[in-house]
Amino acid sequence: FSGLPLLCEGFGWIYDYLGAENVQTFHHIMGVIFFINPYLGLVFAWKGYRRMISEVATFSKRDLTFAAKFGPELIGMEVHGLAPQGFYNGGEKINIALQMIACGILAFSGMALWGSDYFASDLKPWLIAFHSICATIAFAASLGHIYLAVVVSPGSVKGMVDGSVDIKYAKDHHSR
């Protein structure tokens, strides 16, 4: 969110309201938090991260079949015959991998832009482009994830909060 006024003209009013320097300072602070957050997760939730990474790294034909049939569920339709899934289903694995790649590039390009005085000036437009593209991808994937959790499968929010989901959701999305 902190980068929206930097990325889209439609959010330029935030510059007018808060001032360009304040917006940029806030974006830098949020960038540092964004960069440090996964490392804190690795320290404080190592088992969960290890499980997530190992499951995402073992993307199978079953996951691909699940993801291919998942489209109608995006618009709220009941889908039958989804391939049995484990803790993370194929769609979640794709989202996690996409977020990991996009956010890694976002963190690297953000740090490079912040220290752009040390790079050749013709590299800066490329860094801005990569940073903007990855921010857009990560933001869109996050909105999609929120939409799926809140609108399509509201029971999944309970699973994110307390670790439990109803039987139907578990059978449909994580039957393995």
C-alpha positions in Angstrom: 0.0 0.0 0.0 2.8 2.4 0.8 4.0 2.3 -2.8 0.6 3.1 -4.4 1.1 6.8 -4.7 4.5 6.0 -6.3 3.0 3.6 -8.7 -0.3 5.0 -9.7 -1.2 8.6 -10.5 -4.7 8.0 -9.1 -3.2 7.9 -5.6 -1.3 11.2 -6.1 -3.7 12.9 -3.7 -1.8 11.0 -0.9 1.3 13.1 -1.9 -0.8 16.3 -1.6 -2.2 15.3 1.7 1.0 13.8 3.4 3.8 15.4 1.4 6.1 13.6 -1.0 9.0 13.3 1.5 6.7 11.7 4.1 5.3 9.3 1.7 8.7 8.2 0.5 10.0 7.9 4.1 6.9 5.8 5.1 7.6 3.6 2.0 11.2 3.1 3.1 10.1 2.2 6.6 7.5 -0.3 5.3 10.1 -1.7 2.9 12.5 -2.5 5.8 9.6 -4.2 7.7 8.7 -6.1 4.5 12.3 -7.2 4.1 12.8 -8.3 7.7 9.4 -10.0 8.2 10.3 -13.3 6.4 13.5 -13.6 8.4 11.6 -13.2 11.7 9.2 -15.9 10.4 12.2 -18.2 9.8 13.4 -17.7 13.4 10.0 -17.8 15.2 8.1 -20.2 13.0 10.8 -22.4 11.5 8.7 -25.6 11.4 5.9 -23.9 9.5 8.3 -22.3 7.0 10.1 -25.6 6.5 6.8 -27.4 5.8 5.6 -24.7 3.5 8.8 -24.6 1.5 9.1 -28.4 1.2 5.4 -28.7 0.1 5.7 -25.9 -2.5 8.9 -27.4 -3.8 7.0 -30.7 -4.4 4.5 -29.5 -7.0 3.0 -32.6 -8.6 0.7 -33.5 -11.4 -2.1 -33.7 -8.8 -1.5 -30.1 -7.9 -1.5 -29.1 -11.6 -4.8 -30.9 -12.1 -6.3 -29.2 -9.0 -5.2 -25.7 -10.2 -6.5 -26.4 -13.7 -10.0 -27.3 -12.4 -10.0 -24.5 -9.8 -11.0 -21.7 -12.1 -14.8 -22.0 -11.7 -14.4 -21.8 -7.9 -12.9 -18.4 -8.4 -16.3 -17.1 -9.4 -18.1 -19.0 -6.7 -19.2 -22.1 -8.6 -19.2 -25.5 -6.9 -16.4 -27.7 -8.3 -16.4 -31.5 -8.1 -13.7 -33.9 -8.8 -10.7 -31.8 -7.7 -7.6 -33.9 -7.3 -6.9 -34.8 -3.6 -4.6 -32.3 -2.0 -2.4 -32.1 1.1 -1.8 -29.3 3.6 -1.4 -26.8 0.7 -3.5 -27.3 -2.4 -2.2 -26.6 -5.9 -3.6 -23.1 -6.0 -2.0 -22.2 -2.7 1.3 -23.6 -3.9 1.2 -21.5 -7.0 0.3 -18.4 -5.0 3.1 -19.0 -2.4 5.7 -19.6 -5.1 4.6 -16.5 -7.1 4.7 -14.4 -3.9 8.1 -15.7 -2.9 9.6 -14.9 -6.3 7.9 -11.5 -6.7 8.6 -10.4 -3.2 12.3 -11.5 -3.5 12.7 -9.4 -6.6 10.7 -6.6 -5.0 13.0 -6.6 -1.9 16.2 -6.8 -4.0 15.1 -4.1 -6.5 13.9 -1.9 -3.6 17.2 -2.1 -1.9 19.0 -1.4 -5.1 16.8 1.6 -5.8 17.4 2.9 -2.3 21.1 2.7 -2.9 20.9 3.6 -6.6 23.7 6.2 -6.2 26.0 3.1 -6.3 24.7 1.8 -9.7 25.0 3.0 -13.2 22.3 5.6 -13.9 21.0 3.6 -16.9 20.2 0.7 -14.6 17.7 2.7 -12.5 14.8 2.7 -15.0 15.1 -1.1 -15.2 15.1 -1.4 -11.4 12.0 0.8 -11.2 10.3 -1.3 -13.9 11.1 -4.6 -12.1 10.1 -3.2 -8.8 6.8 -1.9 -10.2 5.9 -5.1 -12.0 6.7 -7.3 -9.0 4.8 -4.9 -6.7 1.8 -5.2 -9.0 2.0 -9.0 -9.2 2.4 -9.4 -5.4 -0.5 -6.9 -4.7 -2.8 -8.6 -7.2 -2.0 -12.0 -5.8 -2.7 -10.8 -2.3 -6.0 -9.3 -3.3 -6.9 -12.6 -5.0 -6.0 -14.5 -1.9 -8.1 -12.2 0.3 -11.0 -12.5 -2.2 -10.8 -16.3 -2.1 -10.6 -16.4 1.7 -13.3 -13.9 2.4 -15.8 -14.3 -0.5 -15.4 -17.8 -2.0 -14.3 -19.9 1.0 -15.2 -17.8 4.2 -14.5 -20.9 6.4 -10.8 -20.8 5.4 -10.4 -17.5 7.4 -11.1 -19.6 10.5 -8.3 -21.9 9.5 -5.9 -19.0 9.2 -6.8 -17.7 12.6 -7.1 -20.9 14.7 -5.9 -23.7 12.5 -9.2 -25.5 12.0 -11.6 -25.7 9.0 -15.0 -27.4 8.5 -15.1 -30.9 7.2 -16.5 -30.0 3.8 -13.7 -27.5 3.1 -11.1 -29.9 4.3 -12.5 -32.7 2.0 -12.8 -30.4 -1.0 -9.4 -28.7 -0.7 -7.1 -30.8 1.4 -8.4 -34.4 1.4 -5.0 -36.0 1.5 
